[in-house]
Amino acid sequence: MNSELQRPRICISLGPHWAYRFGLDYLTYRRVIRTAGGQSFTTWPHGSGVTQIPRFDGLVLAGGEDIEPERYLRPSGSGQPDFHRDTFELELVAAARSRGVPILGICRGCQLLNVAFGGTLRRLDEDHRHRRLVGCFKHPVVIRRDSRLHSILDASRLKDVRSLHHEVVDRPGRHVTVVARGPDFVAEAIECHAPDNDRWWCVGVQWHPELLPWRNRDQALLTDFVRSSNQTAG
């Protein structure tokens, strides 16, 4: 059998950013998924919803613009939310959850996972203590020892994750646990749980593992995600 056909199919949900039209997804998300042993395809919000998307074995929710504040009962902020993408990706999460398909949320994707489970977000610049973190690129995170993330990375602290965001998880949603925090106790990773499926793989990280091409400790996270996706394939 063709080895390519044996790779789990990973759906990567992107926003309508111009950079992806010029192949940025091949240099970032698609590159790290292939390195981890998967094959990937990308999708964008469209009118037909998720029903026309090919079957997938794993789901990556990529970074992008803000999530509409009204979705977690907050007044509109100064960002530029994308209503269609929010709706589309919340449907994707529900479809993946119903099938027990692994989900990896990155940056905005981490935030969307929390909103999908009924949680809230907050802007870092709402509090003067966090203004120095806005636009932060390199910083450490501390990981809970009893978490899946700790088991995967075999580390309780990462020295310099790469993150670029101005919103973070505030109140965790139902069955959501914050498993890593950065400076000033900012939530940097979450895990979502399914009471009816204790093997379900669902992790969100606020940082960007797809931006580290060499000496990438986060590759272990991506490899474990693809391995879990392989178990749902077929």
C-alpha atoms as an extended CHARMM CRD file, in Angstrom:
* protein
*
       234  EXT
         1         1  MET       CA              0.0000000000        0.0000000000        0.0000000000  PROA      1               0.0000000000
         2         2  ASN       CA              1.1720000000        3.5300000000       -0.7670000000  PROA      2               0.0000000000
         3         3  SER       CA              2.7770000000        4.9700000000        2.3860000000  PROA      3               0.0000000000
         4         4  GLU       CA              1.0670000000        8.3090000000        1.7150000000  PROA      4               0.0000000000
         5         5  LEU       CA             -2.3330000000        6.6350000000        1.9390000000  PROA      5               0.0000000000
         6         6  GLN       CA             -1.4130000000        5.2170000000        5.3420000000  PROA      6               0.0000000000
         7         7  ARG       CA             -0.8170000000        8.6580000000        6.8270000000  PROA      7               0.0000000000
         8         8  PRO       CA             -3.7240000000       10.0850000000        8.8590000000  PROA      8               0.0000000000
         9         9  ARG       CA             -5.5550000000       12.9390000000        7.1440000000  PROA      9               0.0000000000
        10        10  ILE       CA             -5.2750000000       16.1750000000        9.0970000000  PROA      10              0.0000000000
        11        11  CYS       CA             -7.6650000000       19.0300000000        8.3790000000  PROA      11              0.0000000000
        12        12  ILE       CA             -6.0980000000       22.4620000000        8.9980000000  PROA      12              0.0000000000
        13        13  SER       CA             -8.6250000000       25.2580000000        9.4080000000  PROA      13              0.0000000000
        14        14  LEU       CA             -7.2330000000       28.6190000000        8.3240000000  PROA      14              0.0000000000
        15        15  GLY       CA             -8.4980000000       32.1600000000        8.1070000000  PROA      15              0.0000000000
        16        16  PRO       CA             -8.6890000000       34.1160000000        4.8300000000  PROA      16              0.0000000000
        17        17  HSD       CA             -5.2620000000       35.7360000000        5.3050000000  PROA      17              0.0000000000
        18        18  TRP       CA             -3.4400000000       36.7400000000        2.1230000000  PROA      18              0.0000000000
        19        19  ALA       CA             -0.2440000000       34.9790000000        3.2540000000  PROA      19              0.0000000000
        20        20  TYR       CA             -1.8780000000       31.5490000000        2.9810000000  PROA      20              0.0000000000
        21        21  ARG       CA             -2.7110000000       32.2190000000       -0.6520000000  PROA      21              0.0000000000
        22        22  PHE       CA              1.0340000000       32.4950000000       -1.2410000000  PROA      22              0.0000000000
        23        23  GLY       CA              1.8590000000       29.1990000000        0.4320000000  PROA      23              0.0000000000
        24        24  LEU       CA              2.6050000000       30.1560000000        4.0360000000  PROA      24              0.0000000000
        25        25  ASP       CA              0.6090000000       27.1250000000        5.2100000000  PROA      25              0.0000000000
        26        26  TYR       CA              3.0620000000       24.8310000000        3.3670000000  PROA      26              0.0000000000
        27        27  LEU       CA              6.0000000000       26.3780000000        5.2320000000  PROA      27              0.0000000000
        28        28  THR       CA              4.3580000000       26.2240000000        8.6420000000  PROA      28              0.0000000000
        29        29  TYR       CA              1.3670000000       24.0410000000        9.5250000000  PROA      29              0.0000000000
        30        30  ARG       CA              1.5770000000       21.5790000000        6.6400000000  PROA      30              0.0000000000
        31        31  ARG       CA              5.3380000000       21.1850000000        7.0280000000  PROA      31              0.0000000000
        32        32  VAL       CA              5.2000000000       20.2380000000       10.7100000000  PROA      32              0.0000000000
        33        33  ILE       CA              2.2520000000       17.8780000000       10.1820000000  PROA      33              0.0000000000
        34        34  ARG       CA              4.1330000000       16.0260000000        7.4550000000  PROA      34              0.0000000000
        35        35  THR       CA              7.2440000000       15.8540000000        9.6470000000  PROA      35              0.0000000000
        36        36  ALA       CA              5.0450000000       14.3310000000       12.3560000000  PROA      36              0.0000000000
        37        37  GLY       CA              3.8290000000       11.6120000000        9.9740000000  PROA      37              0.0000000000
        38        38  GLY       CA              0.5260000000       13.0000000000        8.7150000000  PROA      38              0.0000000000
        39        39  GLN       CA             -0.8660000000       14.2440000000        5.4380000000  PROA      39              0.0000000000
        40        40  SER       CA             -2.8430000000       17.4660000000        5.5190000000  PROA      40              0.0000000000
        41        41  PHE       CA             -5.3290000000       19.5650000000        3.6430000000  PROA      41              0.0000000000
        42        42  THR       CA             -6.4990000000       23.0820000000        4.3850000000  PROA      42              0.0000000000
        43        43  THR       CA             -9.9830000000       24.5240000000        4.5840000000  PROA      43              0.0000000000
        44        44  TRP       CA            -11.5410000000       27.9600000000        4.9410000000  PROA      44              0.0000000000
        45        45  PRO       CA            -15.0120000000       29.1130000000        5.9970000000  PROA      45              0.0000000000
        46        46  HSD       CA            -17.5450000000       28.7180000000        3.2140000000  PROA      46              0.0000000000
        47        47  GLY       CA            -21.2940000000       28.7980000000        2.7990000000  PROA      47              0.0000000000
        48        48  SER       CA            -21.8450000000       25.0480000000        2.7370000000  PROA      48              0.0000000000
        49        49  GLY       CA            -20.4450000000       24.6400000000        6.2560000000  PROA      49              0.0000000000
        50        50  VAL       CA            -18.6130000000       21.5170000000        7.3250000000  PROA      50              0.0000000000
        51        51  THR       CA            -20.7680000000       19.0560000000        5.3820000000  PROA      51              0.0000000000
        52        52  GLN       CA            -18.6570000000       19.3650000000        2.2340000000  PROA      52              0.0000000000
        53        53  ILE       CA            -15.3000000000       18.8740000000        3.9500000000  PROA      53              0.0000000000
        54        54  PRO       CA            -13.5950000000       15.5340000000        3.2330000000  PROA      54              0.0000000000
        55        55  ARG       CA            -13.3890000000       13.1010000000        6.1280000000  PROA      55              0.0000000000
        56        56  PHE       CA            -10.4770000000       13.8680000000        8.4290000000  PROA      56              0.0000000000
        57        57  ASP       CA             -8.6940000000       11.9990000000       11.2020000000  PROA      57              0.0000000000
        58        58  GLY       CA             -7.3600000000       15.0090000000       13.0930000000  PROA      58              0.0000000000
        59        59  LEU       CA             -8.1770000000       18.7220000000       13.2490000000  PROA      59              0.0000000000
        60        60  VAL       CA             -5.8200000000       21.6900000000       13.6090000000  PROA      60              0.0000000000
        61        61  LEU       CA             -7.3780000000       25.0550000000       14.4590000000  PROA      61              0.0000000000
        62        62  ALA       CA             -4.8230000000       27.5950000000       13.2830000000  PROA      62              0.0000000000
        63        63  GLY       CA             -4.0650000000       31.1110000000       14.4620000000  PROA      63              0.0000000000
        64        64  GLY       CA             -5.7570000000       34.2450000000       13.2190000000  PROA      64              0.0000000000
        65        65  GLU       CA             -8.0390000000       37.1050000000       14.1320000000  PROA      65              0.0000000000
        66        66  ASP       CA            -10.0700000000       37.6570000000       17.3090000000  PROA      66              0.0000000000
        67        67  ILE       CA            -13.1520000000       35.6410000000       18.1880000000  PROA      67              0.0000000000
        68        68  GLU       CA            -16.4060000000       37.5780000000       18.3020000000  PROA      68              0.0000000000
        69        69  PRO       CA            -16.8020000000       38.6690000000       21.9710000000  PROA      69              0.0000000000
        70        70  GLU       CA            -20.5620000000       38.1750000000       21.9550000000  PROA      70              0.0000000000
        71        71  ARG       CA            -19.9700000000       34.4320000000       21.6360000000  PROA      71              0.0000000000
        72        72  TYR       CA            -18.7360000000       34.3920000000       25.2260000000  PROA      72              0.0000000000
        73        73  LEU       CA            -21.0730000000       37.1310000000       26.4760000000  PROA      73              0.0000000000
        74        74  ARG       CA            -18.6500000000       40.0270000000       26.3800000000  PROA      74              0.0000000000
        75        75  PRO       CA            -19.2420000000       43.4210000000       24.7460000000  PROA      75              0.0000000000
        76        76  SER       CA            -17.5610000000       44.0360000000       21.4100000000  PROA      76              0.0000000000
        77        77  GLY       CA            -13.9060000000       44.9920000000       21.6400000000  PROA      77              0.0000000000
        78        78  SER       CA            -11.5050000000       46.8110000000       19.3380000000  PROA      78              0.0000000000
        79        79  GLY       CA            -10.4020000000       43.7350000000       17.3810000000  PROA      79              0.0000000000
        80        80  GLN       CA            -11.6650000000       42.5060000000       14.0200000000  PROA      80              0.0000000000
        81        81  PRO       CA            -13.6090000000       39.2780000000       14.6210000000  PROA      81              0.0000000000
        82        82  ASP       CA            -14.6110000000       37.0430000000       11.7300000000  PROA      82              0.0000000000
        83        83  PHE       CA            -18.1880000000       35.8790000000       12.3280000000  PROA      83              0.0000000000
        84        84  HSD       CA            -18.1270000000       33.3370000000        9.4890000000  PROA      84              0.0000000000
        85        85  ARG       CA            -14.8930000000       31.7320000000       10.6270000000  PROA      85              0.0000000000
        86        86  ASP       CA            -16.1180000000       31.5240000000       14.2200000000  PROA      86              0.0000000000
        87        87  THR       CA            -19.3190000000       29.7780000000       13.1340000000  PROA      87              0.0000000000
        88        88  PHE       CA            -17.5040000000       27.4470000000       10.7660000000  PROA      88              0.0000000000
        89        89  GLU       CA            -14.8530000000       26.3780000000       13.2770000000  PROA      89              0.0000000000
        90        90  LEU       CA            -17.3200000000       25.8850000000       16.1180000000  PROA      90              0.0000000000
        91        91  GLU       CA            -19.1270000000       23.4740000000       13.7840000000  PROA      91              0.0000000000
        92        92  LEU       CA            -15.8120000000       21.7770000000       13.0380000000  PROA      92              0.0000000000
        93        93  VAL       CA            -15.1120000000       21.3110000000       16.7460000000  PROA      93              0.0000000000
        94        94  ALA       CA            -18.5700000000       19.8350000000       17.3030000000  PROA      94              0.0000000000
        95        95  ALA       CA            -18.1270000000       17.4480000000       14.3650000000  PROA      95              0.0000000000
        96        96  ALA       CA            -14.6900000000       16.3330000000       15.5510000000  PROA      96              0.0000000000
        97        97  ARG       CA            -15.8740000000       15.9540000000       19.1520000000  PROA      97              0.0000000000
        98        98  SER       CA            -18.8090000000       13.7680000000       18.0940000000  PROA      98              0.0000000000
        99        99  ARG       CA            -16.4230000000       11.3490000000       16.3730000000  PROA      99              0.0000000000
       100       100  GLY       CA            -13.6650000000       11.4670000000       18.9770000000  PROA      100             0.0000000000
       101       101  VAL       CA            -11.2870000000       13.0520000000       16.4470000000  PROA      101             0.0000000000
       102       102  PRO       CA             -8.1540000000       14.6120000000       18.0080000000  PROA      102             0.0000000000
       103       103  ILE       CA             -7.9920000000       18.4180000000       17.9960000000  PROA      103             0.0000000000
       104       104  LEU       CA             -4.9520000000       20.6820000000       18.2810000000  PROA      104             0.0000000000
       105       105  GLY       CA             -5.7160000000       24.3770000000       18.7730000000  PROA      105             0.0000000000
       106       106  ILE       CA             -2.9410000000       26.8960000000       18.1330000000  PROA      106             0.0000000000
       107       107  CYS       CA             -3.1460000000       30.5130000000       19.3700000000  PROA      107             0.0000000000
       108       108  ARG       CA             -6.6420000000       31.5990000000       18.2410000000  PROA      108             0.0000000000
       109       109  GLY       CA             -7.4290000000       27.8760000000       17.9960000000  PROA      109             0.0000000000
       110       110  CYS       CA             -6.7060000000       27.4580000000       21.7040000000  PROA      110             0.0000000000
       111       111  GLN       CA             -9.0450000000       30.3480000000       22.4790000000  PROA      111             0.0000000000
       112       112  LEU       CA            -11.7700000000       28.9800000000       20.1880000000  PROA      112             0.0000000000
       113       113  LEU       CA            -11.6450000000       25.6070000000       21.9310000000  PROA      113             0.0000000000
       114       114  ASN       CA            -12.3000000000       27.2750000000       25.2610000000  PROA      114             0.0000000000
       115       115  VAL       CA            -15.2160000000       29.2630000000       23.8260000000  PROA      115             0.0000000000
       116       116  ALA       CA            -16.6060000000       26.0810000000       22.2280000000  PROA      116             0.0000000000
       117       117  PHE       CA            -16.7750000000       24.5490000000       25.7080000000  PROA      117             0.0000000000
       118       118  GLY       CA            -18.4970000000       27.5740000000       27.2370000000  PROA      118             0.0000000000
       119       119  GLY       CA            -15.4390000000       29.4340000000       28.5030000000  PROA      119             0.0000000000
       120       120  THR       CA            -14.4990000000       33.1000000000       28.2100000000  PROA      120             0.0000000000
       121       121  LEU       CA            -11.5530000000       35.1530000000       26.9790000000  PROA      121             0.0000000000
       122       122  ARG       CA             -9.9870000000       38.4030000000       28.0250000000  PROA      122             0.0000000000
       123       123  ARG       CA             -7.6830000000       40.9270000000       26.4350000000  PROA      123             0.0000000000
       124       124  LEU       CA             -4.2350000000       41.2300000000       27.9390000000  PROA      124             0.0000000000
       125       125  ASP       CA             -4.2920000000       45.0080000000       27.6540000000  PROA      125             0.0000000000
       126       126  GLU       CA             -7.3360000000       45.2130000000       29.9460000000  PROA      126             0.0000000000
       127       127  ASP       CA             -4.8980000000       45.0010000000       32.8480000000  PROA      127             0.0000000000
       128       128  HSD       CA             -1.8160000000       47.2310000000       33.0460000000  PROA      128             0.0000000000
       129       129  ARG       CA              0.2180000000       44.3280000000       34.4650000000  PROA      129             0.0000000000
       130       130  HSD       CA             -0.0770000000       42.5140000000       31.1560000000  PROA      130             0.0000000000
       131       131  ARG       CA              0.5790000000       45.3460000000       28.7320000000  PROA      131             0.0000000000
       132       132  ARG       CA              4.2270000000       44.3670000000       28.5540000000  PROA      132             0.0000000000
       133       133  LEU       CA              3.1140000000       40.9550000000       27.2620000000  PROA      133             0.0000000000
       134       134  VAL       CA              1.1790000000       42.3100000000       24.2890000000  PROA      134             0.0000000000
       135       135  GLY       CA              2.9970000000       41.2270000000       21.1500000000  PROA      135             0.0000000000
       136       136  CYS       CA              5.3590000000       39.0920000000       23.2310000000  PROA      136             0.0000000000
       137       137  PHE       CA              7.3450000000       36.5930000000       21.1580000000  PROA      137             0.0000000000
       138       138  LYS       CA              9.6480000000       34.6020000000       23.4370000000  PROA      138             0.0000000000
       139       139  HSD       CA              8.8490000000       33.7440000000       27.0540000000  PROA      139             0.0000000000
       140       140  PRO       CA              8.8120000000       30.7370000000       29.4080000000  PROA      140             0.0000000000
       141       141  VAL       CA              5.8110000000       28.6200000000       30.4090000000  PROA      141             0.0000000000
       142       142  VAL       CA              5.2850000000       26.3220000000       33.3730000000  PROA      142             0.0000000000
       143       143  ILE       CA              3.3880000000       23.0710000000       32.7320000000  PROA      143             0.0000000000
       144       144  ARG       CA              1.2850000000       21.1080000000       35.2140000000  PROA      144             0.0000000000
       145       145  ARG       CA              2.9150000000       17.8020000000       36.0650000000  PROA      145             0.0000000000
       146       146  ASP       CA             -0.3990000000       15.9210000000       36.0350000000  PROA      146             0.0000000000
       147       147  SER       CA             -1.2430000000       16.9910000000       32.4740000000  PROA      147             0.0000000000
       148       148  ARG       CA             -1.1660000000       15.2340000000       29.1200000000  PROA      148             0.0000000000
       149       149  LEU       CA              1.0550000000       18.0510000000       27.8630000000  PROA      149             0.0000000000
       150       150  HSD       CA              3.6530000000       17.3200000000       30.5360000000  PROA      150             0.0000000000
       151       151  SER       CA              3.6150000000       13.6440000000       29.6400000000  PROA      151             0.0000000000
       152       152  ILE       CA              4.0650000000       14.3990000000       25.9360000000  PROA      152             0.0000000000
       153       153  LEU       CA              6.8410000000       16.9640000000       26.2770000000  PROA      153             0.0000000000
       154       154  ASP       CA              8.4430000000       15.3460000000       29.3450000000  PROA      154             0.0000000000
       155       155  ALA       CA              8.9520000000       18.7940000000       30.7850000000  PROA      155             0.0000000000
       156       156  SER       CA              7.4870000000       20.9630000000       33.5190000000  PROA      156             0.0000000000
       157       157  ARG       CA              8.9190000000       24.1480000000       32.0160000000  PROA      157             0.0000000000
       158       158  LEU       CA              9.6350000000       25.4100000000       28.5220000000  PROA      158             0.0000000000
       159       159  LYS       CA             12.2100000000       28.1590000000       28.3810000000  PROA      159             0.0000000000
       160       160  ASP       CA             11.1920000000       30.1530000000       25.3320000000  PROA      160             0.0000000000
       161       161  VAL       CA              7.9310000000       29.4150000000       23.5490000000  PROA      161             0.0000000000
       162       162  ARG       CA              6.9780000000       31.6570000000       20.6380000000  PROA      162             0.0000000000
       163       163  SER       CA              3.6460000000       33.4040000000       21.0710000000  PROA      163             0.0000000000
       164       164  LEU       CA              2.0160000000       36.4450000000       19.5470000000  PROA      164             0.0000000000
       165       165  HSD       CA             -1.4040000000       37.3120000000       20.9340000000  PROA      165             0.0000000000
       166       166  HSD       CA             -3.3810000000       39.8870000000       22.8580000000  PROA      166             0.0000000000
       167       167  GLU       CA             -6.2250000000       37.6460000000       24.0760000000  PROA      167             0.0000000000
       168       168  VAL       CA             -6.0710000000       34.6660000000       26.4080000000  PROA      168             0.0000000000
       169       169  VAL       CA             -8.3030000000       32.1320000000       28.1260000000  PROA      169             0.0000000000
       170       170  ASP       CA            -10.0250000000       33.7270000000       31.1060000000  PROA      170             0.0000000000
       171       171  ARG       CA            -12.6370000000       31.4220000000       32.6660000000  PROA      171             0.0000000000
       172       172  PRO       CA            -12.0860000000       27.8270000000       31.4700000000  PROA      172             0.0000000000
       173       173  GLY       CA            -15.0670000000       26.1830000000       29.8530000000  PROA      173             0.0000000000
       174       174  ARG       CA            -16.7700000000       23.0310000000       31.0580000000  PROA      174             0.0000000000
       175       175  HSD       CA            -14.3680000000       20.0840000000       31.0070000000  PROA      175             0.0000000000
       176       176  VAL       CA            -11.4740000000       22.4550000000       30.1850000000  PROA      176             0.0000000000
       177       177  THR       CA             -8.3220000000       22.5760000000       32.3280000000  PROA      177             0.0000000000
       178       178  VAL       CA             -5.5530000000       25.1730000000       32.1150000000  PROA      178             0.0000000000
       179       179  VAL       CA             -2.3450000000       23.1100000000       32.0480000000  PROA      179             0.0000000000
       180       180  ALA       CA              0.3410000000       25.7150000000       31.3550000000  PROA      180             0.0000000000
       181       181  ARG       CA              0.8550000000       29.3110000000       32.3620000000  PROA      181             0.0000000000
       182       182  GLY       CA              3.2780000000       32.0420000000       31.3580000000  PROA      182             0.0000000000
       183       183  PRO       CA              4.4170000000       35.2560000000       33.0180000000  PROA      183             0.0000000000
       184       184  ASP       CA              1.8560000000       36.9140000000       35.2940000000  PROA      184             0.0000000000
       185       185  PHE       CA             -0.1170000000       33.6450000000       35.4220000000  PROA      185             0.0000000000
       186       186  VAL       CA             -1.3970000000       34.0480000000       31.8570000000  PROA      186             0.0000000000
       187       187  ALA       CA             -2.9940000000       30.8290000000       30.5490000000  PROA      187             0.0000000000
       188       188  GLU       CA             -0.7860000000       29.3580000000       27.8170000000  PROA      188             0.0000000000
       189       189  ALA       CA             -2.2340000000       25.8670000000       27.2610000000  PROA      189             0.0000000000
       190       190  ILE       CA             -5.4810000000       24.0120000000       27.9080000000  PROA      190             0.0000000000
       191       191  GLU       CA             -6.7640000000       20.4640000000       27.6980000000  PROA      191             0.0000000000
       192       192  CYS       CA            -10.3850000000       19.6110000000       26.9340000000  PROA      192             0.0000000000
       193       193  HSD       CA            -11.9360000000       16.4290000000       28.2770000000  PROA      193             0.0000000000
       194       194  ALA       CA            -14.8330000000       14.2410000000       27.2280000000  PROA      194             0.0000000000
       195       195  PRO       CA            -16.5620000000       12.4640000000       30.1240000000  PROA      195             0.0000000000
       196       196  ASP       CA            -17.7320000000        9.7330000000       27.7500000000  PROA      196             0.0000000000
       197       197  ASN       CA            -14.3110000000        9.2240000000       26.1280000000  PROA      197             0.0000000000
       198       198  ASP       CA            -11.2990000000        9.4600000000       28.4150000000  PROA      198             0.0000000000
       199       199  ARG       CA             -8.9530000000        8.7370000000       25.5050000000  PROA      199             0.0000000000
       200       200  TRP       CA            -10.0000000000       11.7890000000       23.4910000000  PROA      200             0.0000000000
       201       201  TRP       CA             -7.0200000000       13.9840000000       22.5200000000  PROA      201             0.0000000000
       202       202  CYS       CA             -7.7950000000       17.7080000000       22.6430000000  PROA      202             0.0000000000
       203       203  VAL       CA             -5.0740000000       20.2360000000       23.4660000000  PROA      203             0.0000000000
       204       204  GLY       CA             -4.7900000000       23.9730000000       22.8660000000  PROA      204             0.0000000000
       205       205  VAL       CA             -1.5380000000       25.9250000000       23.0790000000  PROA      205             0.0000000000
       206       206  GLN       CA             -1.2780000000       29.6790000000       22.9580000000  PROA      206             0.0000000000
       207       207  TRP       CA              2.1610000000       29.5530000000       21.3620000000  PROA      207             0.0000000000
       208       208  HSD       CA              3.1590000000       28.6220000000       17.8020000000  PROA      208             0.0000000000
       209       209  PRO       CA              4.9040000000       25.2410000000       17.4420000000  PROA      209             0.0000000000
       210       210  GLU       CA              4.6980000000       25.5260000000       13.6420000000  PROA      210             0.0000000000
       211       211  LEU       CA              7.1870000000       28.4210000000       13.6370000000  PROA      211             0.0000000000
       212       212  LEU       CA             10.1580000000       26.4140000000       14.9230000000  PROA      212             0.0000000000
       213       213  PRO       CA             11.7780000000       24.4930000000       12.0630000000  PROA      213             0.0000000000
       214       214  TRP       CA             14.8860000000       23.3510000000       13.9470000000  PROA      214             0.0000000000
       215       215  ARG       CA             15.4740000000       22.0120000000       17.4600000000  PROA      215             0.0000000000
       216       216  ASN       CA             11.7630000000       22.0700000000       18.0080000000  PROA      216             0.0000000000
       217       217  ARG       CA             10.8240000000       20.4210000000       21.2790000000  PROA      217             0.0000000000
       218       218  ASP       CA              7.1920000000       21.0080000000       20.3680000000  PROA      218             0.0000000000
       219       219  GLN       CA              7.5640000000       18.4710000000       17.5700000000  PROA      219             0.0000000000
       220       220  ALA       CA              6.7980000000       15.8720000000       20.2400000000  PROA      220             0.0000000000
       221       221  LEU       CA              3.3870000000       17.5180000000       20.6940000000  PROA      221             0.0000000000
       222       222  LEU       CA              2.7050000000       17.4120000000       16.9610000000  PROA      222             0.0000000000
       223       223  THR       CA              3.9100000000       13.8190000000       16.6790000000  PROA      223             0.0000000000
       224       224  ASP       CA              1.6530000000       12.7090000000       19.5210000000  PROA      224             0.0000000000
       225       225  PHE       CA             -1.2820000000       14.5340000000       17.9350000000  PROA      225             0.0000000000
       226       226  VAL       CA             -0.7130000000       12.7940000000       14.5830000000  PROA      226             0.0000000000
       227       227  ARG       CA             -0.2140000000        9.4410000000       16.2930000000  PROA      227             0.0000000000
       228       228  SER       CA             -3.5410000000        9.8470000000       18.0580000000  PROA      228             0.0000000000
       229       229  SER       CA             -5.1430000000       10.8660000000       14.7560000000  PROA      229             0.0000000000
       230       230  ASN       CA             -3.8070000000        7.6960000000       13.2060000000  PROA      230             0.0000000000
       231       231  GLN       CA             -5.8190000000        5.7050000000       15.7410000000  PROA      231             0.0000000000
       232       232  THR       CA             -9.0540000000        7.2880000000       14.4840000000  PROA      232             0.0000000000
       233       233  ALA       CA             -8.1950000000        6.7380000000       10.8170000000  PROA      233             0.0000000000
       234       234  GLY       CA             -9.8930000000        4.0700000000        8.7580000000  PROA      234             0.0000000000
